[in-house]
Amino acid sequence: MTTQPVCAKVNNKVEGMHFRAYRDKDVEFLDMTSGSGSRCYTRTLFFILCKAVHDLYPCSRVVIDIPVSNGYYVNLVIGHDITDDDTARIRKRMQEIIDAKIDIHRHEVPTEDAVRMFAEKGDTAKVKLLKSYGRLYTTYYQMADYVDYYYGSLLTNTSMIYLFGLEKYYDGLLLRIPDLKKPQELPEMTRQDKMFGIFKEHHHWQDIIGVRTVGDFNELVDKGEATNLINVSEAFAGKEDNRDCQRNIGARRHKARAAGRAVVVGKNHHLQAAVYSAHCQWPEALAHIARRLFRGPGANAKRRRRRIRL
């Protein structure tokens, strides 16, 4: 163990350092080089970030979003666009919370009480989640006057956070966590523009459908709308596939190599059908076109390079 333990595996189940053992158990302590330990550390960082934003912008909304660029993208709604000054203020407030060495308390209460508490705070997403996940008791965590729910264990004190990064990233923030292999370092921040764009488009679909959280999904399932949700999602996916195909065949001419011969093709129904039948797999589509164009090694030279017109 290269760093201090952050959680433990008790009878092969990961528990936080809050856990109390009243009888003999097999215990394996986990540090930051383990996946479970890193996730425990990361959830605690989420908790500190949410409290910092809440302290600075009381009417704000924080959404820990997608893992990207060796960190986590954070979507903030604070009444204006995120600026470098906002990023610096939040980073400073997070460090103040860490330096204050605030204890993190774990509470286990009946789910009805937890639902009532989050409803009073106006957190409808957690209300939907807790109402639908079907457990009699719910565990939530408290840091000073701030409470939140997490699916998994947290650290016991904010002082156990020794390294983090917070950068402005597109229209939100990027929360950086220690590297799993080198816990004393932050991993290099790599740009993943295409991946980020795909996730943003995915969220756009979620907004259209009206399902952004697990609670939203569970609510629709309880209402018997699962089939409609699947059909709408498949329709979106089919539309996106068609758009990709149209983008690929949209150019007037495409140069390709098939069976060692150069082919120049334009848009026509045969090409479009070949692409659709291959599910946008261009090698198969082009091979199909090549078989139609070239009948054998003795074919006329004009047939070796043939132009298909609309």
C-alpha positions in Angstrom: 0.0 0.0 0.0 1.7 3.2 -1.3 -0.8 5.7 0.2 -3.1 5.8 3.2 -6.2 3.6 3.1 -9.3 5.4 1.9 -11.8 2.5 2.1 -11.8 -1.3 2.8 -13.2 -4.5 1.3 -15.1 -6.2 4.1 -16.1 -9.8 3.3 -15.5 -8.9 -0.3 -17.8 -5.8 -0.2 -16.4 -2.3 -0.4 -17.2 -0.2 2.6 -16.1 3.3 3.7 -13.9 3.9 6.7 -17.2 4.8 8.6 -18.0 1.1 8.7 -18.1 -0.6 12.1 -17.4 -4.4 12.5 -19.2 -6.1 15.3 -18.0 -9.6 14.6 -15.1 -11.3 12.9 -14.8 -10.3 9.2 -12.2 -10.5 6.4 -10.9 -6.9 5.9 -8.6 -5.7 3.1 -7.7 -2.0 3.2 -7.7 -0.2 -0.2 -5.6 2.8 -1.2 -5.6 5.2 -4.2 -3.9 2.6 -6.5 -7.1 0.5 -6.4 -10.2 1.2 -8.5 -12.5 1.2 -5.5 -10.2 3.5 -3.6 -10.0 6.0 -6.5 -13.8 6.0 -6.9 -14.2 6.7 -3.1 -11.8 9.6 -3.4 -13.5 10.9 -6.5 -17.0 10.8 -5.0 -15.7 12.9 -2.0 -14.3 15.4 -4.5 -17.7 15.6 -6.1 -19.2 16.3 -2.6 -16.7 19.1 -1.9 -17.2 20.6 -5.3 -21.0 20.7 -4.9 -20.7 22.3 -1.5 -18.2 24.9 -2.8 -20.6 25.9 -5.6 -23.6 25.9 -3.2 -21.7 28.2 -0.8 -20.7 30.7 -3.6 -23.9 30.4 -5.7 -26.8 29.4 -3.4 -29.4 29.0 -6.2 -27.1 27.1 -8.5 -27.4 23.6 -10.0 -24.4 21.2 -10.3 -24.4 18.2 -12.6 -21.4 15.8 -12.5 -21.6 14.8 -16.1 -19.3 12.7 -18.3 -15.8 11.3 -17.9 -13.6 13.0 -20.5 -10.1 14.3 -21.0 -8.8 12.3 -17.9 -11.3 14.0 -15.7 -15.0 14.7 -15.2 -17.0 17.3 -17.0 -19.1 19.4 -14.7 -22.2 21.2 -16.0 -23.0 24.3 -13.9 -26.1 26.5 -13.9 -25.2 29.6 -11.9 -27.2 32.3 -13.7 -24.4 33.3 -16.2 -21.8 31.8 -18.4 -18.8 30.2 -16.6 -15.7 32.5 -16.6 -12.1 32.0 -15.5 -12.9 34.1 -12.4 -15.8 31.7 -11.5 -13.4 28.7 -11.9 -10.8 30.4 -9.7 -13.3 31.2 -7.0 -14.7 27.6 -6.9 -11.2 26.1 -6.8 -10.3 28.4 -3.9 -13.4 27.5 -2.0 -12.8 23.8 -2.5 -9.3 24.2 -1.1 -10.7 26.1 1.9 -13.1 23.3 2.7 -10.3 20.8 2.4 -8.0 22.9 4.7 -10.9 23.2 7.2 -10.7 19.4 7.9 -14.5 19.0 8.0 -15.8 15.6 9.1 -18.1 13.8 6.7 -20.9 12.0 8.5 -22.8 9.0 7.1 -26.5 8.8 8.0 -28.8 5.8 7.4 -32.5 6.7 7.6 -35.8 5.3 6.3 -36.2 6.2 2.6 -39.4 8.1 3.3 -37.5 10.5 5.5 -34.7 10.9 2.9 -37.3 11.6 0.2 -39.0 14.2 2.4 -35.6 15.9 3.2 -34.6 16.2 -0.5 -38.1 17.3 -1.4 -37.8 20.2 1.0 -34.5 21.2 -0.6 -36.1 21.1 -4.0 -33.9 18.3 -5.4 -36.5 16.6 -7.6 -33.9 14.3 -9.3 -33.0 12.6 -6.0 -36.6 12.5 -5.0 -37.5 10.5 -8.1 -34.5 8.3 -7.7 -35.1 7.4 -4.1 -38.8 6.8 -4.6 -38.2 4.4 -7.4 -35.2 2.4 -6.3 -37.1 0.2 -3.9 -35.0 0.2 -0.7 -36.4 0.5 2.8 -33.4 2.5 4.1 -31.3 5.2 2.4 -27.7 6.3 3.2 -26.8 10.0 2.7 -23.8 12.0 3.7 -23.4 15.3 5.6 -20.6 17.9 5.5 -21.3 20.7 7.9 -24.7 22.0 6.8 -24.7 20.4 3.3 -26.2 17.0 2.6 -26.1 14.8 -0.5 -26.7 11.3 -1.6 -24.1 9.1 -3.3 -24.2 5.5 -4.5 -21.0 4.4 -2.7 -18.7 5.2 0.2 -17.0 8.5 0.9 -13.9 9.5 2.8 -14.4 10.4 6.5 -12.8 13.9 6.4 -12.1 16.5 3.8 -8.4 16.7 4.8 -7.9 13.3 3.1 -8.1 15.1 -0.2 -4.5 15.8 -1.1 -4.6 16.5 -4.9 -7.2 17.7 -7.4 -7.5 20.0 -10.4 -10.3 22.3 -11.6 -10.1 23.9 -15.1 -12.6 25.7 -17.3 -13.7 23.3 -20.0 -16.0 24.4 -22.8 -19.1 25.8 -21.2 -18.5 24.1 -17.8 -15.6 22.8 -15.7 -13.3 19.8 -15.8 -12.6 18.2 -12.4 -9.3 16.3 -12.5 -8.4 13.5 -10.1 -5.1 11.7 -9.3 -3.8 9.2 -11.7 -4.6 5.6 -10.8 -1.0 4.4 -11.5 0.7 7.5 -10.1 -1.6 8.7 -7.3 0.8 11.6 -6.5 0.3 13.1 -9.9 -2.6 14.4 -12.0 -2.9 12.7 -15.4 -2.3 14.8 -18.5 -5.4 16.6 -19.7 -5.9 15.4 -23.3 -8.5 17.1 -25.6 -11.3 14.7 -26.7 -13.4 17.1 -28.8 -15.2 14.4 -30.8 -16.0 12.3 -27.7 -17.3 15.4 -25.9 -19.4 16.3 -29.0 -21.0 12.8 -29.0 -21.9 13.1 -25.3 -23.4 16.6 -25.8 -25.5 15.2 -28.7 -26.6 12.3 -26.5 -27.7 14.8 -23.8 -29.6 16.8 -26.5 -31.6 13.6 -27.3 -32.2 13.1 -23.6 -33.6 16.6 -23.3 -35.9 16.0 -26.3 -37.2 12.7 -24.8 -37.3 14.1 -21.3 -35.2 11.5 -19.6 -32.0 12.8 -18.1 -31.7 10.8 -14.9 -32.2 7.3 -13.6 -35.2 8.7 -11.7 -36.8 9.9 -14.9 -36.3 6.5 -16.5 -37.7 4.6 -13.5 -40.7 6.9 -13.4 -41.5 6.2 -17.1 -41.1 2.4 -16.5 -43.5 2.5 -13.6 -46.0 4.3 -15.9 -45.7 1.6 -18.5 -44.0 3.8 -21.0 -40.9 1.7 -21.5 -42.0 0.4 -24.9 -42.6 4.0 -26.2 -39.3 5.1 -24.8 -37.5 2.3 -26.7 -39.3 3.1 -29.9 -38.5 6.8 -29.7 -34.9 6.1 -28.9 -34.6 3.7 -31.8 -36.2 6.3 -34.1 -33.5 8.8 -33.0 -30.8 6.3 -33.6 -32.1 5.4 -37.1 -32.4 9.0 -38.0 -28.8 9.6 -36.9 -27.6 6.5 -39.0 -29.4 7.8 -42.0 -27.8 11.2 -41.6 -24.4 9.7 -41.4 -25.0 7.7 -44.5 -26.2 10.8 -46.3 -23.1 12.6 -45.2 -20.9 9.9 -46.6 -22.7 9.7 -50.0 -23.5 13.4 -50.2 -20.4 14.3 -52.1 -20.8 14.3 -55.9 -17.8 12.0 -56.4 -16.0 9.6 -54.1 -12.7 8.1 -54.9 -12.1 4.7 -53.5 -10.0 1.6 -53.9 -11.8 -1.7 -54.5 -10.1 -4.9 -55.7 -7.0 -3.0 -56.6 -8.8 -0.8 -59.1 -9.6 2.9 -58.8 -13.3 3.7 -59.0 -15.0 7.1 -59.3 -18.6 7.0 -58.2 -21.3 9.6 -57.7 -24.6 9.6 -55.9 -27.2 7.1 -57.2 -29.8 4.8 -55.8 -27.6 1.7 -56.3 -24.8 3.2 -54.2 -27.2 4.4 -51.6 -28.8 1.0 -51.3 -25.4 -0.7 -51.1 -24.4 1.6 -48.3 -27.6 1.1 -46.4 -27.4 -2.6 -46.8 -23.9 -2.6 -45.3 -25.0 -0.4 -42.4 -22.7 2.3 -43.5 -19.7 -0.1 -43.6 -17.9 1.4 -46.5 -15.5 -1.6 -47.3 -18.5 -3.9 -47.8 -20.4 -1.3 -49.8 -17.4 -0.6 -52.1 -16.7 -4.3 -52.6 -20.3 -4.7 -53.7 -19.9 -1.8 -56.2 -16.7 -3.2 -57.4 -18.3 -6.6 -58.1 -21.0 -4.9 -60.2 -18.5 -2.7 -62.1 -15.7 -5.2 -62.8 -16.6 -8.5 -64.5 -13.1 -9.9 -64.7 -9.5 -9.2 -65.6 -10.3 -9.1 -69.3 -12.9 -6.4 -69.0 -12.8 -3.3 -71.1 -10.6 -0.5 -69.7 -13.7 1.8 -69.7 -15.3 -0.6 -67.3 -12.3 -0.6 -65.0 -12.9 3.1 -64.3 -16.5 3.8 -64.7 -18.5 6.9 -63.8 -22.1 6.5 -62.7 -24.2 9.5 -63.3 -27.5 10.5 -61.7 
